[in-house]
Amino acid sequence: MTVEHNSEVRQEVKHHMGRRCFNWDYSSRCIYMITIVLADRSRPVLGQLVGEGEEWRVEPSEIGLIVEQCWREIPQQWPGVEIIESQLMPDHFHGIIFVKEQQKKKFGNIVGSFKSKSSSRSSALAHVSGLWAPRYVDLILFRKGQLEKMMAYIRNNPRRLGIKRANPTLFQVARNLEVDFAACGGTQIIAKGHFAAIGNHFLLDRPEICQIQCSRSFFAYKRKRLQGGWRICRDTNGKPIVEKATPEFEEKAAAALRAAAQGAVLLSPCISHGEREIARRAFEAGHRVITLQNKGFSPLYKPGGKLFETCAAGNLLMLAPISWPYVPGEKAMTREQAQVLNRIAQLIADDGAVEIDYKGVVLSGIDEAVAQAVSGKDFASYGEAQNG
């Protein structure tokens, strides 16, 4: 099924459990994926995760069985609504619903009635007045191939949770990871950096760390302009569509992957499209990668897609300067932040660092901004005051 829509509809999205799509008619014909969580996630009363290795499943509790039964009953109460898929988890629930016919009430009423019914039926067993947290998250199907991804995502949830529990240190957000900076020329005014981190911390101890740096003129993904900014175009498999890849880029990418194949850890600030593409190719090849982010991580953050598999294999470390807090949604990269991340990459990589032209900004000014970003102080733009 495909849905005709205005591209502007998809932009205004709130990233929390009350997230809704701006200007979308929630009574219209469409496929939705929902996620609802328990009011008290410290009591995973819906079921128990069982299995090992790559094989994991959730064994429903009595309450979980009630929830699944209430989910199956939705079409009886709401004609024109079809259940496609569901996945019960110990402390939350995923479901995919096809609203086949225009409804008199909004989609939120369907979800609300399911939550109310399952909460009421399980109240005696749960020993709480309300089973579910307020609100929920929905994802609307907009493009070809998205349904298959929705279904694969929720079916894979038990496996992902099992792998996380088997490798807890790899998926635990570290709030203050201390990193030694190597001396790599210039004016270094701080010997250590503090970061929010997730992944394999021991990648920092590898003897060879190679910094990835790629000019925007060498490589670019195809983009389209939407309300609120530009968005990278992707094919039906979700892979970014390449618009430009020069011989210089392919040479850089090949050299980086050769180094990674020989045991080096690649370090990418993931600023330019080329830097992201080299990191993506390294992920696909099973190489070790450290990435830098321009914001921190939410308490329950977990990498998605290929990043999850890379993290589970111990091949990923994600770092964010401690003074740059987590914010929901995409965060635009400023010029000052890009310079700070490039400089941090140089300081961590040491002999594997690359030379960077900071376009007239003196290195001491950038180092001062790095010190603010990684020492817990507020990050301040240094702009014109630091220009040489």
SVG drawing of the C-alpha trace seen along z (x, -y; Angstrom):
<svg xmlns="http://www.w3.org/2000/svg" viewBox="-18 -39 71 59">
<polyline fill="none" stroke="black" stroke-width="0.4" points="0.0,0.0 1.2,-3.5 -0.2,-6.8 -0.3,-10.0 0.9,-12.8 2.2,-16.3 6.0,-16.2 5.5,-19.0 3.4,-16.8 6.4,-14.7 8.6,-17.4 7.0,-18.7 7.6,-15.7 7.9,-15.7 10.5,-13.2 8.8,-11.9 6.0,-9.5 3.5,-12.1 5.0,-12.4 2.6,-13.1 2.9,-14.1 2.1,-17.7 -1.0,-18.3 -1.8,-14.6 -5.4,-13.4 -5.3,-10.7 -8.8,-9.4 -7.6,-8.6 -6.7,-5.4 -3.1,-4.5 -0.8,-1.9 0.6,-2.9 3.2,-1.3 2.8,-2.1 4.9,-1.7 3.4,-1.9 5.3,-1.4 4.4,-0.4 3.8,-3.1 6.4,-1.5 9.1,0.0 11.0,1.2 8.4,3.9 8.5,5.8 5.2,7.5 4.3,8.3 6.6,11.3 10.0,12.8 12.8,12.8 14.2,16.3 16.8,17.8 20.5,17.5 22.8,16.6 20.9,15.3 17.6,17.0 15.5,15.0 11.7,14.7 9.4,13.2 7.3,15.7 4.1,13.8 2.9,13.5 -0.8,13.7 -0.9,9.9 1.0,10.2 -1.6,12.8 -4.4,10.3 -2.6,7.5 -2.3,9.8 -5.9,10.8 -7.1,7.2 -4.9,6.4 -6.5,9.1 -10.0,7.8 -9.4,4.3 -11.1,5.1 -14.2,6.2 -14.6,2.8 -13.3,0.8 -14.7,2.0 -12.4,1.2 -9.3,1.7 -6.9,4.7 -4.2,6.0 -1.0,6.7 1.7,7.5 2.5,7.2 5.4,7.9 5.1,8.1 8.2,7.1 8.7,7.3 8.1,3.6 6.5,2.3 4.5,3.3 4.8,2.8 2.0,3.1 1.2,2.4 -2.4,1.5 -3.9,1.0 -6.8,-1.6 -8.4,-0.4 -11.3,-2.8 -11.8,-6.4 -12.8,-6.4 -15.2,-8.7 -12.7,-9.1 -9.0,-9.7 -6.4,-6.9 -5.6,-7.9 -9.1,-6.7 -8.2,-3.2 -5.0,-3.1 -6.7,-4.6 -9.4,-2.0 -6.8,0.8 -4.8,-0.7 -7.9,-1.2 -9.3,2.3 -6.0,4.1 -5.3,2.0 -8.8,2.7 -8.6,6.5 -5.2,6.8 -5.6,4.5 -6.2,7.3 -3.0,9.0 -0.8,5.9 -1.9,4.4 -1.8,1.0 -4.5,-1.5 -3.0,-2.0 -0.9,0.4 0.4,-2.0 2.2,-5.2 0.4,-8.2 0.5,-8.7 2.3,-6.6 4.6,-6.9 3.3,-6.3 5.1,-5.9 3.2,-6.4 3.8,-4.4 4.7,-6.8 6.9,-5.0 7.4,-1.7 9.3,0.9 8.6,-0.7 6.1,1.9 8.6,4.7 11.1,2.7 8.4,2.0 7.7,5.7 11.3,6.7 12.0,4.2 9.4,5.4 10.0,9.1 13.7,8.5 13.1,6.7 13.5,9.8 16.8,10.7 18.0,7.1 17.1,7.1 18.7,10.5 22.0,9.3 21.9,6.1 21.5,8.1 24.3,10.5 26.5,7.5 25.4,4.9 28.6,2.8 28.4,2.3 25.0,0.7 25.2,-1.2 25.4,-5.0 28.5,-6.2 27.9,-9.7 31.5,-10.7 34.1,-8.7 37.6,-10.1 39.7,-10.1 43.4,-10.9 44.3,-13.3 47.6,-12.6 49.9,-15.6 49.6,-16.2 51.0,-19.6 49.4,-23.0 48.5,-24.5 47.0,-21.8 45.5,-23.3 43.8,-20.2 45.2,-16.7 42.0,-14.8 38.5,-15.0 35.2,-14.0 32.5,-12.4 29.1,-10.8 29.7,-7.4 28.1,-4.2 29.9,-1.2 33.3,0.5 35.5,-1.8 38.6,0.4 38.7,-0.8 40.5,-3.9 43.3,-1.6 44.0,-0.2 47.6,-1.1 46.5,-2.6 43.5,-5.0 43.1,-6.6 41.1,-9.8 38.6,-10.0 38.4,-13.4 36.7,-14.1 36.0,-17.4 32.3,-18.1 33.6,-18.6 34.6,-15.0 31.4,-13.3 27.7,-14.0 24.4,-12.2 21.4,-13.2 19.1,-15.5 15.7,-17.0 14.5,-20.2 11.6,-19.8 10.0,-22.1 12.5,-22.6 15.6,-21.8 17.2,-19.2 16.8,-15.5 19.0,-12.8 17.2,-10.7 17.2,-6.9 16.4,-3.9 13.8,-1.3 16.3,0.5 17.0,-2.7 20.4,-3.1 21.5,-6.7 21.5,-7.6 24.9,-8.8 24.8,-12.0 28.6,-12.6 31.6,-10.4 34.9,-11.7 38.1,-9.6 39.6,-11.5 36.9,-10.2 37.2,-6.6 40.9,-6.8 40.3,-8.1 37.7,-5.4 39.9,-2.6 42.8,-3.7 40.7,-3.9 39.2,-0.5 42.7,1.0 43.9,-0.4 40.9,0.9 41.3,4.4 44.9,4.4 43.6,3.7 43.3,-0.1 40.3,-1.7 38.7,-4.4 37.7,-7.6 35.1,-9.7 33.5,-13.0 30.7,-12.1 30.4,-15.8 30.5,-15.6 28.6,-13.1 31.9,-11.5 32.9,-10.9 29.6,-9.3 29.8,-7.1 33.3,-5.8 32.0,-5.0 29.0,-3.2 31.2,-1.1 33.4,-0.2 30.3,0.9 29.2,3.1 32.7,4.6 32.7,5.4 35.6,3.0 36.1,1.1 34.9,-2.5 34.8,-5.4 32.2,-8.1 31.9,-11.6 28.4,-13.2 27.4,-16.8 24.9,-15.9 24.7,-13.5 22.5,-10.4 19.1,-9.8 19.2,-7.5 17.5,-4.7 19.4,-5.3 20.4,-2.4 22.0,-2.4 19.7,-1.4 20.1,0.7 23.6,1.6 25.0,-0.5 23.3,2.0 25.0,5.0 28.3,3.2 28.0,2.3 27.0,5.8 30.1,7.1 32.2,4.7 33.2,2.7 31.6,-0.6 32.2,-3.5 30.1,-6.6 31.4,-9.8 29.8,-13.1 31.5,-16.0 30.1,-16.1 29.0,-19.7 26.8,-19.1 23.7,-17.6 21.1,-15.3 18.3,-17.0 15.4,-15.2 15.5,-14.9 18.1,-16.1 20.5,-18.7 22.0,-21.0 25.8,-21.0 27.3,-24.5 30.6,-25.6 32.1,-25.9 30.9,-22.5 32.4,-20.9 35.7,-22.5 35.7,-21.3 34.8,-17.7 37.6,-17.7 40.1,-18.9 38.9,-16.3 39.5,-13.7 43.0,-15.0 43.8,-14.9 42.5,-11.3 44.1,-9.9 47.6,-11.3 49.8,-9.8 46.7,-8.8 45.5,-12.4 45.1,-14.3 46.0,-17.9 43.0,-20.2 42.6,-23.8 40.5,-25.6 39.8,-28.4 41.4,-31.3 40.5,-30.4 43.6,-30.2 44.2,-26.7 44.4,-28.1 40.9,-29.4 39.6,-26.0 41.5,-24.3 39.8,-26.7 36.4,-25.7 37.5,-22.0 38.4,-22.6 34.9,-24.0 33.2,-21.2 35.0,-18.3 35.5,-19.7 31.9,-20.1 31.7,-23.8 29.1,-25.4 30.0,-25.4 30.3,-29.0 30.7,-30.0 34.1,-31.5 33.3,-32.9 34.9,-36.2 36.7,-36.8 39.0,-33.9 39.6,-34.5 43.2,-35.0"/>
</svg>
